Amino acid sequence: MTRNRDVPDLLERFMEESGETQRWVTVNEIRTYFGLDELFAPAISGFLRRIYHGPFFSCQYRVERIEKVTVQKPQCRVIRKYLVTKRPPKRQKNPADINNRLIGAHSREVFSDRDAIEHFDRILQKKCEGPDDPRRY
């Protein structure tokens, strides 16, 4: 359904145009703000419940709390209010910090394959010199 894909963008626009980072919202409030008919209500409420239970990574907002309010006008019914807040920005890893940790960890000399072969050759040479040789090991 195309309506479901529009809801995250509508919510972000609604919150940005309100100028607040946290506020109580109802589905009817979002619908009337954008002039949408009642067919959008299930998609909006479904998305708000979705970002209440877990993050929706392309949306920078989340729902902190959901409250039920009983309204007596014109008939008795229950309306849900959603406390929408802006998520904190993602932590950015600084590439310079990562490189400094790697440099500090590997500041010793590099032991190459050639060094290993030379070390192995020295051990073999000592073994071949005999067990009575004082230079052995």
N, C-alpha and C positions, 0 to 999 in steps of 0.2 A: 504494500500500500504506500502510495506516495506521501500520504499525510504523516506517517510515522517518521520519515526521513527529515521532515521540516521541523519537527518539534524541538530538537536541540538548538537549532538556529533561532527559532522563535523565543525560546526561553532566554538565550543569551542576549538577544536584542531587547527583550522586555526588561531584563535586569540592568543592562547597560543604559537604557534610556531612562530608567527610574533613578539612576545615579547612586544606587545603594549597593553595598556588597553583601548585605543580609537583610531579608525581609520576609514577612508572611505573605503567602500567595495562595489564591484559590484557582481552580480550573476555570471557573466562570470569569474571573478577573482577566486571565490571559486571553480567553476567547473573545471577550468584549473589547479588549484593547486592540486586537488585530482584526476585529470584525468577522470572526469565524462562526460558522453555524454549529449546531449541537453535535454533528457527526465527528467533530474533532475532539470532543470531550474524552472519550475513552483513550485516544492516543496520548493526549496530554497527561491525564492522570496515570496512565501506564508508565509513561516515561518518568514522571516524578517519583513513582514508587520504585522504578528501576534504579534511579540515582540515589534513592534512600538506602537500598540494600547493598549497593556496591558502586564503585566509580564507573563512569562512562567516560573513557579516556579522551574522547574528542570534545567533551563538554567541560568547561572550566567551573561549573557549579555542581553542588551536591545538596541533597535534602538532609538537614540535621534532625528534624522532628516532624511527625505528622500528628495532628490533633483533630478530633471530631467535634464539631459544633452543631448543636440542635437549633434550627431556625423555625420560628412559628409562622412567618409570613409566606405567602398566602396559605400555605399548608405546612404541616409539621414534616420536616425532613432533616436529614443529617448531611452536613457538608464537611469535607475534609480541608484543613488548612495545612500548607506545607511551608516549613521554615527553610527557605533556599539561601544558601551562603556560597560565597566564592571559595573555591579550593585554594590552598596555598600553592604558590608556583613550585614547579619541579626543581629539585636540587640539581644544579649544573656541576658536573665534575670538571675541575680545572685541569686541562691536559698538562700544564706545567707542573702541578703537584704530583701527578702520576709519574712523570719523567724523573722528577727529583727523587721519589721513593725508589724507582728502579736503579737510578745511578748510584744512590747510597747503598743499595743492597748488593750491587755488582761492582763495587769500586776496586776489588782485588784484581790481580792480573788474570787474564784469560788463559786457561789451560787448554791448549789446542791439541789436535790429534798428533801433530808432529812432536809436541812435548811429551805426550804419552808414549809414543814409539821410542823416543830417545831414553826415557825413563825405563822402559821395558828392556831395551838393549843393554843398558848399564847393569840391570839385575841379572840378565843372562850371561853377560861377560864375567861378572863376579862369581857366578855359579860354576863357570867353566874353568876358573883359575884354580880350583881345588879346595878341599875342605881344610887343609892346613894353612892356607894363605891368610895372613892377618888382615888383609884388606877385604875379606869376604864379609858381606853384610855390613 
